[in-house]
C-alpha cells in the first residue's frame, strides 16, 4: 500500500467483509419470500448427482494418494478430505420427498433420474446418520498429520461410503 492512502489494508478488510455479509443477508432474506416451485425434483436429483460426482472425484484423488508407495502430499490430501467432509454434511439435505422416484426395470436418464433407493426416505434417520459419520471420518482425514493416520482413516471412510451405497443406492 502506498503512503498516499490513509487507511491501512488491514483495517479496511473487516469493513469490506462486513458490508459483503450484510448484502448477502439482505439478498437471502428477499429469497425467503419467493416462490420456490421452479425447482423441480429433477433439479434436486441433478444437484445431488453433481455433488456425488465431486465426492467421487475427491475420494479418487485421496485413494490414489494413499494407495501409492510414494510420499503422500498431506496438504493436498487434507484439502481433498475437507471438501469431502463439507459435501457429505450437505448431501442428505438433497433428498426432498418429491425425489423418491426410483423405479425398477426402466430406462433411466443418468443425469436426471434417481438411483437412490426408496429406503433413503423410509430409513432417513439412518441415511442421515451414515452421511454424518462419513463426514466426520472425512474431517478426521482432513486433519491427519501422518501418512499412516491418513491411510487408516481413508480406509474407514471408504468402508462407510460402500456401506451407505449398498443400502441406499440402486444400480439397475
N, C-alpha and C positions, 0 to 999 in steps of 0.2 A: 504494500500500500504506500502511496506517495505521501509526502508531507502536506500536500495541498488539501487532502481530505482531513476533516476534523474528527470524524468518528472512526475508531479502530474497527477492523473487521470483526473482531471477537465480540464486540458489543452489539453489532448490527445483526449478527446471525440469529440470536434468540428472538429478536423483534420480528425478523422476516419469518421465522418458523412459526411464531405465534399468529401472525397475520394469515399465513397459509392454512394453519389448523382452523382458524375462525372461518375462513372462506369455505373450507371443506365441510365444516359443520353446518354452515348455513345452506350449502348446496344439498347436503344429505337430508336436512330437515324438510326441504321442499319435495324431495323424492318420496318421503313418507306418505304424503297425501295423494300421491299419484296412483292411477290405476296400473296394476302390475300384470294384468291379464294378457299382455302382449307376450310375456314369457311362457312359451308352450312347454309341455312335457318333453318334447323332442329337444328343445333348447337346454333343459336341465340335463337330459341324458348326454347330449353332446358335450356340455360343460364337464360333467364328471368323467367322460371318456378322455377329454383333453387333460384333466388333472391326472388321471390314471396313466396316460401316456408319459407325462412328465415324471411321475413317480417311478415308472418303469425305467425310463432313461437314466434317472439319477441312481437307482438301485443297480443298474447295469454297470455304471461307472464305478460305483463303490465296490461291487463284487469283482470287477476286473482288477481293481487295485489290490483287493485283499487276497485274490487267488494268485497273484503274481508272487514269484520268489524274490523279486527285487524290492528295493526300498519303497515304502509307501509314502506318497506326499500326503502327510496327515492333514495339513491345512486344506488341501483340495477335497480330501475325503470328508473332513469335518463339515465343510461348506455344503457338499452334496447331501450329507446326512441331515443337516439343519433344514434344508429345503424339504426333504422327505418328511421330517417331523412336522413342519408347518402345514404341508399339504394334507398329511394324514389327520391333523386336527380338524381341518375344514371338510374333509371328504364325506363323512357321514351326513353332513348337512345338505348334500347334493342329491338326496333321495326323497323328494316330496312324494306323498302318497300317489299322486297322479302319474308318477313314472313307474309304477308297478305294472309293467306291460309285457313281461316275458310270456312268450307263447312257444310251446314245443312244435317241432316239425314244420316250421315255416321259413321261407327265405327271409333273411334279416339284412337290413341295411347296416353295414358296420359303423356308419357314422351316427345314425340317429336311433337305431333300435337297441333295446337294452339286452344285456346278458346277465343282469342282476337277477338272482333267484328270488322268488316270492318270499322266501324265508327272511330276506332283508327286512321286510315290513312286519312279518309275523313274529320275528325274534329280534326286533330292532334294538332292544336294550343290550343284547349280546353282541350284535353287529357294532354298535357304538362302543361298547367296552373293548372289543378286539381292536378297533381302529385307534382308540385311546392308548391301549397298551403298546401297540406298534409304534405310535407316535412317540411314546416315552422311550422306547428302545432306540428309535432313530435319534432322539435327543441325546441319549447316552452316547451313541456313536459319534454325534457331533462334538462331544466334549472329550472323546478319547485322546489321551496323550501318548499312548504307547501302541505300537503296531499290534501286539498280541491282544490287547484290550479291544481295539477296533475290530479285529477279526472275530473275536468271541461274540461281541455284541451284534455284529452284522450277521453272523450265523443264526443268532436268536431272532433277529429281525426277519430274515428270510423265512424261517420256520413260521413266524407269526403271519407273514403275508400269505404263504402257501396254505396255512390252516384256514385263514379267512376266505381265500379263493375257493378252497374245497367245499366250504359250507355255503357261501353266498354268491358264487358265480356259476352260471350255466355256460357250457362250452359248445352245445349243439344248436 
